[in-house]
Amino acid sequence: MKKISMLQAPFVKEMIETTSNLYRLGWDERNGGNISYLLSEEEVTPFVDIQNVIRQIPMIFDASALKGRYFLVTGSGKYFKNVEFAPSENIGLVRVAENGKTLDLLWGLENDAKPTSELPSHFMSHIARLEVDPENRIIMHNHATHLLAMTFTHELDERAFTRTLWQMCTECLVVFPEGVSIIPWLVPGTNEIGEATSEKMKETRLVLWPQHGIYGAGKDMDEVFGLIETAEKAAKVYTYVQAQGGVKQTISDEDLWKLARAFGVTPHAGYLATN
């Protein structure tokens, strides 16, 4: 049976739209940022012959926990601004091979391109999130401007950082009640930063990389984009508030508890005063 063009695949269209939006917002300058999208065999088979492996790509870590899984990934050194104009050169569909240490390339990543150098962080985070949320499908990394700036000026205590974001925008507690995690500064693209990120992903869907950017996780593109977008909006408000002379009034813990009860969410234990 003739396959439908990959450019018609809903997941490819989503990737194109998302990378374009991230570039437009200024969160993924040059080749900054990366996305991985977990897909089922049923989703990909209308568009590719899963028996036709274009080439195999070695990995620097063991992803056996994901063997046989399919991912649409952004490419290493690729600019998000170019994805919509040349998708097959800038993104690719891969499958984790049975040995867990190589990838089967099924589409894209043309001209010998490789998946994002942050693949260790992505795959380790997928593994961690799937353990707590079987519906998790997206890992997204970008350099959200105001969140990045806050890692220079705000104390990097997870409770304090989370509370500040919750207080800057009423919706924040509802969108990420579990809070934001923060890892130490680490060299990107390494197993070490992947391990640190994935450990935090067991408890939160947002992980800050100080002086670098943020990782987000969720069940679809809208959820993850919206998650990061909400935290970034709060960070932007914080920046404006500081520039205007600092906080004169804010949302009290009592009101945050009222908000949590109204929307049926549970704030991270210990982050609000006992109510």
Steps between C-alpha positions, in 0.01 A plus 500: 500500500627844407602708799366848567760776488658562840432869447131415541554325833326686785805457724730655240263792458496545879879498512523757223247729667661469842858558388386803299318645799796441732734674258258790455484549878879521517538196723702298248763719345740352245498121560384531861220280627379149423185289504427127507154359432416141597281331237326165467560254216138551393561872460811468284419202273269692263795724416816285507608142436621401846706218347702743290782624721687780322800480733585431861616770738704409812414648841727575797269340756278195543135568418387137525195610700376664179592226251255474213356845573463763228596866538484807283805705599663828406848483352835589650625841390173575322324835513133498599436780249585259218276208599192624314696554180700175501344253747684192376837669551430629850289235675486123482299193595704243690441173681706379794664176385474174693850542643395832655822665384421594142220675316333381180443802275172460313455849354667841491832618645629521145861569405630282782339719768468363852238538775538776756813481713268519802357156421630354830296756696197441279497122513586483870219749566255298290588190703452688828172663401351180357548338840273759662284595200447233230345765274815714487612550139687829472829626637578860403806712572541868425664818623191685628641849546364621832527164676863491390553853632344410834766233556753785529304721740274272706617252761508151350300337775217296347242603760587870480516501120169317467327728750615807308354365176174400669467853643568678171204359309184345644488215246848368588397295803226338294729423205799365694391424859795265546735794452827543313816295553852639464825315432855636543680646200632204297657451157221450243483193278645268766362198680559689826255778418256243365510303824453814711209619287323164490527461877315830542248398233370232735339776707444799269433568133718812499874486561715813490858489375658809662663745259377283212127431464211277597368149437129423485307174472141400428250302302487721189655806337235740623537388860878532507514823301232646725679379811824677409311800363317548831819480707674736259213752524533496879877553469436792265259657749761449773754684284261793452411507869867517598559777246204695640646498850407161641192333648259715702222238516459145370283187522501372857545136594143502629376609158720244325336230713157632398612482138627144541172385653295675231688326220557167673880507494747409773790743555843349556518397865667761718500777239208688658437590862275247674136577437 
